[in-house]
Amino acid sequence: ADMISEVVAAVATEMNLKVRGESHEHSRARTRVKRLCMTGQFNEAELHAFARADNFERTVVALAVIGQFPIDLVERALLDELVDPVLVLSKAAGCCWSTTKSMLKLSAAARPMSVMDMERAQASFDRLQVKTAQRAVEFYGSSRKPRIDAMVHTETPAA
């Protein structure tokens, strides 16, 4: 069962990589974040702005860069119907609640949240320790590739 899960995960990662490579939206998002990084203008405020604007691709790339996470891990977390993956990545990246809340509200996730759901998510986020979140990400994401930092710093933007 573990081997099947690993093969399925590897195939899904390869398929996602191919789709991202052909996506103009992803290319534009990567180019935008790369430009902000190169000019020293990239920080959590940019991530927050992307999430508030409901720009899924830019939010994915920005969170991956801030947290130094594999991009497929971020993509899956932001699309997951559960809030925990978003809480863990956000806390591990050192993001504040306001940014996390904006990411939870992304329409791409189709994650309807009531006021009570959001309050529970905030309580969980507040209880979660940064070190615990970072260890969870390291455990889960250690074998996931490609890392976004390599993509942002080495890939040439698509024309």
DALINBEL-V969019 format. One record per residue. RES is the residue in one letter. PHI is phi as a letter, one per 40 degrees, with the letter a starting at -180 (* if undefined). PSI is psi in radians with two decimals (* if undefined). BURIAL is 1 if it has 16 or more other C-alpha atoms within 10 Angstrom, else 0. Layout:
res: <RES/RES>
phi: <PHI/PHI>
psi: <PSI/PSI>
burial: <BURIAL/BURIAL>
This chain:
res: <A/D/M/I/S/E/V/V/A/A/V/A/T/E/M/N/L/K/V/R/G/E/S/H/E/H/S/R/A/R/T/R/V/K/R/L/C/M/T/G/Q/F/N/E/A/E/L/H/A/F/A/R/A/D/N/F/E/R/T/V/V/A/L/A/V/I/G/Q/F/P/I/D/L/V/E/R/A/L/L/D/E/L/V/D/P/V/L/V/L/S/K/A/A/G/C/C/W/S/T/T/K/S/M/L/K/L/S/A/A/A/R/P/M/S/V/M/D/M/E/R/A/Q/A/S/F/D/R/L/Q/V/K/T/A/Q/R/A/V/E/F/Y/G/S/S/R/K/P/R/I/D/A/M/V/H/T/E/T/P/A/A>
phi: <*/c/c/c/c/c/c/c/c/c/c/c/c/c/c/c/c/c/c/c/c/c/c/c/c/c/c/c/c/c/c/c/c/c/c/c/c/c/c/g/b/c/a/c/c/c/d/d/c/c/c/c/c/g/c/d/c/c/c/d/c/c/c/c/c/d/c/f/b/c/c/c/c/c/d/c/c/c/c/c/c/c/c/d/d/c/c/c/c/c/c/c/c/g/c/c/c/d/c/c/d/c/c/c/c/d/c/c/c/f/b/c/b/c/d/c/c/c/c/c/c/c/c/c/c/c/c/c/c/d/c/c/c/c/c/c/c/c/c/c/c/c/b/c/b/c/c/c/c/c/c/c/c/b/c/c/d/c/c>
psi: <-0.72/-0.71/-0.70/-0.76/-0.73/-0.72/-0.77/-0.76/-0.72/-0.73/-0.77/-0.72/-0.78/-0.73/-0.75/-0.68/-0.76/-0.79/-0.79/-0.68/-0.49/-0.06/2.12/-0.63/-0.78/-0.71/-0.78/-0.70/-0.81/-0.73/-0.76/-0.84/-0.69/-0.77/-0.76/-0.70/-0.77/-0.51/0.07/0.31/0.11/2.26/-3.02/-0.53/-0.62/-0.77/-0.82/-0.78/-0.73/-0.77/-0.74/-0.57/0.00/0.61/1.65/-0.88/-0.81/-0.63/-0.77/-0.90/-0.76/-0.79/-0.67/-0.70/-0.84/-0.79/-0.11/0.79/2.70/2.36/-0.63/-0.53/-0.78/-0.80/-0.85/-0.71/-0.79/-0.42/-0.23/2.48/-0.36/2.62/-0.42/-0.78/-0.66/-0.75/-0.77/-0.85/-0.75/-0.80/-0.75/-0.55/-0.12/0.37/2.71/2.98/-0.70/-0.75/-0.75/-0.78/-0.74/-0.67/-0.63/-0.44/0.00/2.29/-0.45/-0.50/-0.33/0.86/1.45/2.27/2.20/3.01/-0.73/-0.70/-0.75/-0.67/-0.72/-0.71/-0.74/-0.72/-0.74/-0.77/-0.78/-0.63/-0.51/2.25/2.51/-0.81/-0.70/-0.79/-0.74/-0.69/-0.69/-0.74/-0.75/-0.76/-0.85/-0.68/0.05/-0.56/0.04/2.31/2.80/2.70/2.47/-0.55/-0.65/-0.67/-0.78/-0.67/-0.25/-0.43/2.52/2.30/2.49/2.57/*>
burial: <0/0/0/0/0/0/0/0/0/0/0/0/1/0/0/0/1/0/0/1/0/0/0/0/0/1/1/1/1/1/1/1/1/1/0/0/1/0/0/0/0/1/1/1/0/1/1/1/0/1/1/1/0/1/1/1/1/1/1/1/1/1/1/1/1/1/1/0/1/1/1/1/1/1/1/0/1/1/1/1/0/0/1/1/1/1/1/1/1/1/1/1/1/0/1/0/1/0/1/1/1/1/1/1/1/1/0/0/1/0/1/0/0/0/0/0/0/1/0/0/1/1/0/0/1/0/0/0/0/1/0/0/1/1/0/1/1/0/0/0/1/0/0/1/1/1/1/1/1/0/1/1/0/0/0/0/0/0/0>
